[in-house]
Amino acid sequence: MTQTPNFALEIRELNVDISKDQRSKTKLFVRLNILPIVVRIHGPQMGDRSSNPSGRGYVVSNQASAIAAEKSSGSFMCEKFYVLCEFDHNSEVGTSIKNVDISIGEIMVNLNEGILVKKNSSSESHSSPEISTTSSEKLISTQEPLSKQQKLMANISKFPEKVSFNLPKMGVKFCHREHGILVENSITSVQLDINKFRSIEDVGEITQINVELVFSEIHILREAGSSMLEISKLDILFFVYVPVQVSFNLPKVGVKFCHREHGILVENSITSVQLNINKFRSIEDVGEITQIDVELVFSEIHVLREAGSSMLEISNLDILFFVYVPVQKHMKFLPK
């Protein structure tokens, strides 16, 4: 058991296991098992009396632990905490997390009126030291920042293919000993499943993430057998679609000009604007190149439209061009 002036942490057993898959040499499994976890929150007055002069954490006896439990302002207890991570290595992508399985035992949180007492803030002011920026940090800061699309794709690629989380029961109790009030909040089960995979849709290749979160038997503000809110089951299911190819679609663009004095109303409109950008590598006569295809499509363009007639009407305008980037630095010409 380790104790500080603000809280006490007790962990009876902690196991870490790292193993390698015998059938696949690229897969690695990491297991973390902690049981149980007990955290006791000290009240402001108790924290001042129990703190040692050095202010560091220290180990206390069982007798002191029992006294701390009686005088604590709250406690948190988790029967077990189990995490299993599956890593895989690929020569092109590198090391990635394939599966994450998180299993937690029953959680019980007990709070009382002592947690509501505010502790006086210290009058001592701590000046934060100045952090000098090294030349390497300055070099990184001057580099061109990644776009939102690039950041999103980088984060999606690092996200595991499968994540599962299971919590059998969670309860939160608040007791006001002076007024004899006991309020409970509980959830019988929490289940979270996340699956990531790639699929082909009408818009092209996409990364699809399915998220399902299930709560069972929710009781909010339960007192004397009755709850203010009871939910037998709550199932939240949603999907996230991330395009692998950069695409932009604008349904309609319109610009109107009105001269009220002369009663003139002129419109300019575009029904649809769509931008598609595809990047891939190809082999040409001169060697390997990176090809970027850019397509910009406009539909139903009306310029200077007044009283139902337009000076210029274009039903469809498709702009398509290609960009070729040589992979080799000494390439002198391109085929197209």
PALUM-694527 format. One line per 2 residues: number of its first residue (from 1); their letters; for each residue x, y, z of C-alpha. Coordinates in steps of 0.5 Angstrom, whole numbers. Layout:
PALUM-694527
NUM	a	X Y Z ~ ...
This chain:
PALUM-694527
1	mt	0 0 0 ~ 3 7 -2
3	qt	0 13 1 ~ 0 21 0
5	pn	-3 27 3 ~ -9 26 -2
7	fa	-10 19 -3 ~ -8 12 -2
9	le	-7 7 -7 ~ -7 -1 -6
11	ir	-5 -6 -11 ~ -5 -13 -8
13	el	-2 -17 -15 ~ 1 -14 -21
15	nv	3 -19 -27 ~ 6 -17 -34
17	di	7 -23 -39 ~ 10 -22 -46
19	sk	9 -28 -51 ~ 10 -29 -58
21	dq	6 -33 -63 ~ 9 -39 -65
23	rs	6 -40 -72 ~ 7 -32 -74
25	kt	13 -29 -72 ~ 11 -22 -73
27	kl	6 -22 -68 ~ 7 -21 -60
29	fv	2 -21 -54 ~ 2 -17 -48
31	rl	-2 -18 -42 ~ -3 -14 -36
33	ni	-7 -16 -30 ~ -8 -12 -24
35	lp	-12 -15 -18 ~ -15 -11 -14
37	iv	-14 -4 -14 ~ -17 0 -8
39	vr	-16 8 -8 ~ -18 12 -2
41	ih	-19 19 -2 ~ -17 23 4
43	gp	-21 29 6 ~ -17 36 7
45	qm	-16 36 14 ~ -14 28 14
47	gd	-9 30 9 ~ -6 35 13
49	rs	-5 31 19 ~ -3 25 15
51	sn	2 28 11 ~ 10 27 12
53	ps	15 33 12 ~ 18 31 6
55	gr	11 30 2 ~ 13 24 -1
57	gy	9 17 -2 ~ 11 12 4
59	vv	8 5 6 ~ 4 5 12
61	sn	2 -1 16 ~ -5 -5 16
63	qa	-7 -1 23 ~ -6 6 19
65	sa	-10 3 13 ~ -16 1 17
67	ia	-16 8 21 ~ -15 11 14
69	ae	-21 7 11 ~ -25 10 17
71	ks	-23 17 16 ~ -23 18 8
73	sg	-28 22 4 ~ -29 17 -1
75	sf	-26 10 -4 ~ -25 7 -11
77	mc	-25 -1 -11 ~ -24 -5 -18
79	ek	-24 -12 -17 ~ -19 -13 -23
81	fy	-16 -10 -29 ~ -14 -14 -35
83	vl	-11 -12 -42 ~ -9 -16 -48
85	ce	-6 -12 -53 ~ -4 -16 -60
87	fd	2 -13 -64 ~ 4 -14 -71
89	hn	10 -12 -75 ~ 9 -11 -83
91	se	15 -8 -87 ~ 11 -3 -90
93	vg	7 0 -85 ~ 11 -2 -79
95	ts	9 -4 -72 ~ 1 -4 -71
97	ik	-4 -6 -66 ~ -9 -11 -68
99	nv	-13 -12 -62 ~ -14 -9 -56
101	di	-18 -13 -50 ~ -20 -10 -44
103	si	-24 -13 -38 ~ -25 -10 -32
105	ge	-28 -13 -25 ~ -34 -10 -21
107	im	-33 -2 -19 ~ -35 1 -13
109	vn	-34 8 -11 ~ -36 11 -4
111	ln	-37 18 -3 ~ -39 22 3
113	eg	-40 29 5 ~ -32 30 6
115	il	-31 30 -1 ~ -35 37 -2
117	vk	-30 41 3 ~ -26 45 0
119	kn	-18 46 2 ~ -15 53 2
121	ss	-11 54 -3 ~ -3 55 -2
123	se	-1 62 -2 ~ 6 60 -4
125	sh	7 62 -12 ~ 11 58 -16
127	ss	14 61 -22 ~ 15 56 -28
129	pe	22 55 -30 ~ 23 58 -37
131	is	24 52 -42 ~ 29 54 -48
133	tt	28 51 -55 ~ 33 47 -58
135	ss	35 48 -65 ~ 32 41 -66
137	ek	25 43 -64 ~ 26 50 -68
139	li	27 46 -74 ~ 21 41 -72
141	st	17 48 -71 ~ 19 51 -78
143	qe	16 45 -82 ~ 10 45 -86
145	pl	4 42 -81 ~ 0 36 -83
147	sk	-7 38 -86 ~ -13 35 -82
149	qq	-14 30 -88 ~ -7 27 -87
151	kl	-7 28 -79 ~ -14 24 -79
153	ma	-11 18 -84 ~ -5 18 -79
155	ni	-9 17 -73 ~ -14 12 -77
157	sk	-8 8 -79 ~ -6 7 -72
159	fp	-12 5 -69 ~ -13 -2 -67
161	ek	-17 -7 -72 ~ -21 -9 -66
163	vs	-23 -6 -59 ~ -27 -10 -54
165	fn	-29 -7 -47 ~ -33 -11 -41
167	lp	-35 -8 -35 ~ -40 -13 -31
169	km	-42 -8 -26 ~ -41 -1 -23
171	gv	-44 3 -17 ~ -43 10 -14
173	kf	-46 11 -7 ~ -46 18 -4
175	ch	-47 18 4 ~ -48 25 8
177	re	-47 22 15 ~ -50 28 18
179	hg	-57 28 15 ~ -57 21 14
181	il	-58 21 6 ~ -56 15 2
183	ve	-56 16 -6 ~ -54 10 -11
185	ns	-52 10 -18 ~ -51 4 -21
187	it	-50 0 -28 ~ -51 -7 -29
189	sv	-47 -8 -35 ~ -42 -4 -40
191	ql	-40 -7 -46 ~ -36 -3 -52
193	di	-34 -7 -59 ~ -30 -3 -64
195	nk	-29 -6 -71 ~ -25 -3 -76
197	fr	-24 -5 -83 ~ -24 -3 -91
199	si	-29 -4 -96 ~ -31 -1 -103
201	ed	-37 3 -103 ~ -40 8 -109
203	vg	-35 13 -107 ~ -29 9 -107
205	ei	-25 5 -102 ~ -26 7 -95
207	tq	-24 5 -88 ~ -31 4 -84
209	in	-31 4 -76 ~ -37 0 -73
211	ve	-38 2 -65 ~ -43 -1 -61
213	lv	-44 1 -54 ~ -49 -3 -49
215	fs	-51 -1 -42 ~ -56 -5 -38
217	ei	-60 -4 -32 ~ -58 4 -31
219	hi	-61 7 -24 ~ -60 14 -23
221	lr	-61 17 -16 ~ -64 11 -13
223	ea	-66 12 -6 ~ -70 8 -1
225	gs	-71 3 -7 ~ -74 8 -12
227	sm	-70 11 -18 ~ -71 18 -21
229	le	-69 15 -28 ~ -69 7 -30
231	is	-67 5 -36 ~ -67 -3 -37
233	kl	-62 -3 -44 ~ -59 3 -48
235	di	-56 1 -54 ~ -52 6 -58
237	lf	-49 4 -65 ~ -46 8 -70
239	fv	-41 8 -76 ~ -35 12 -78
241	yv	-33 13 -85 ~ -27 15 -87
243	pv	-25 16 -94 ~ -18 13 -97
245	qv	-18 18 -103 ~ -19 25 -102
247	sf	-26 27 -104 ~ -30 34 -103
249	nl	-37 35 -105 ~ -41 41 -105
251	pk	-48 40 -106 ~ -50 47 -109
253	vg	-47 54 -110 ~ -51 61 -111
255	vk	-49 68 -111 ~ -55 73 -112
257	fc	-55 81 -114 ~ -61 85 -112
259	hr	-62 92 -114 ~ -68 94 -110
261	eh	-69 101 -113 ~ -69 99 -121
263	gi	-72 92 -119 ~ -66 88 -122
265	lv	-65 81 -119 ~ -59 77 -122
267	en	-57 70 -120 ~ -50 66 -121
269	si	-51 59 -119 ~ -47 52 -119
271	ts	-52 46 -118 ~ -46 41 -116
273	vq	-38 42 -114 ~ -34 35 -113
275	ln	-27 34 -113 ~ -23 28 -113
277	in	-16 26 -112 ~ -13 20 -112
279	kf	-6 18 -111 ~ -2 12 -113
281	rs	5 9 -116 ~ 6 6 -123
283	ie	11 3 -127 ~ 13 7 -134
285	dv	18 7 -139 ~ 23 11 -135
287	ge	22 8 -128 ~ 17 8 -122
289	it	13 14 -121 ~ 8 17 -117
291	qi	1 19 -120 ~ -4 24 -118
293	dv	-10 24 -121 ~ -15 30 -120
295	el	-22 31 -122 ~ -26 37 -121
297	vf	-33 37 -124 ~ -38 42 -124
299	se	-46 41 -126 ~ -51 46 -128
301	ih	-47 53 -128 ~ -52 59 -129
303	vl	-48 66 -130 ~ -52 72 -130
305	re	-59 69 -130 ~ -65 74 -130
307	ag	-72 73 -131 ~ -71 65 -132
309	ss	-65 66 -138 ~ -58 66 -137
311	ml	-52 69 -141 ~ -48 63 -140
313	ei	-51 56 -139 ~ -46 50 -138
315	sn	-50 43 -136 ~ -43 39 -134
317	ld	-36 42 -134 ~ -31 36 -132
319	il	-24 38 -131 ~ -19 32 -131
321	ff	-11 33 -130 ~ -5 29 -128
323	vy	1 30 -124 ~ 7 26 -125
325	vp	12 26 -119 ~ 19 22 -121
327	vq	21 17 -115 ~ 28 17 -117
329	kh	31 24 -117 ~ 35 23 -123
331	mk	29 22 -128 ~ 30 27 -134
333	fl	23 27 -137 ~ 16 24 -136
335	pk	12 20 -141 ~ 6 24 -141
